[in-house]
């Protein structure tokens, strides 16, 4: 057993890997928050058939869904500095901005937000469209504006439908953050790789990091169940 697994090193690696957990959670939660705005905007553009923007949003969703997340991370990581350099040289803007000060965590956050936003847009759109059309007509009949109708009638009902998919996507995002070490982010996966290299014990550190991911996803699942119950209770309160 000792030749197969170094239990001591596995246990020793846990504190150092867990110390990087805030980076993983920060990227996952931050990208979820940003992507909700991206997804909502994209969904509303498609629902209301906004000219030009509808075509752009369709291209955006199609591109993101048709390319690997790893490629998207690289595109953001290498593309943004090139765009900033182009703006500096061609248009004379941002001359005092040093692209090297951008932390790799920022690139990771942007890449995940763009990726998740495309998937959430379809979830949000289908959730909104699942609301009974009679609700729209009733809201208009009592003189509600489009904004009031969305905030008070449509969104609460759509949220109930969307939460399971939102939760699954968030859990997938947590696991997908294991890719960010490729651009220099030292999250729990990056820390595991560093420790594995130092001790030549990759098997042990990857067991440790898999346990951490597993526990984190279980905790998130439990929280999502509570959130879903609260939302359903709130929806019933509105209906009554």
KANORJO-V586433 format. One record per run of one state. SS is the DSSP state (H for helix, E for strand, - for the rest). FROM is the first residue (numbers start at 1). TO is the last residue. If there is no record, write none. Layout:
[[SS & FROM & TO] [SS & FROM & TO]]
This chain:
[[- & 1 & 6] [H & 7 & 18] [- & 19 & 20] [H & 21 & 47] [- & 48 & 52] [H & 53 & 66] [- & 67 & 68] [H & 69 & 91] [- & 92 & 98] [H & 99 & 101] [- & 102 & 103] [H & 104 & 129] [- & 130 & 132] [H & 133 & 141] [- & 142 & 145] [H & 146 & 183] [- & 184 & 187] [H & 188 & 199] [- & 200 & 201] [H & 202 & 239] [- & 240 & 240]]
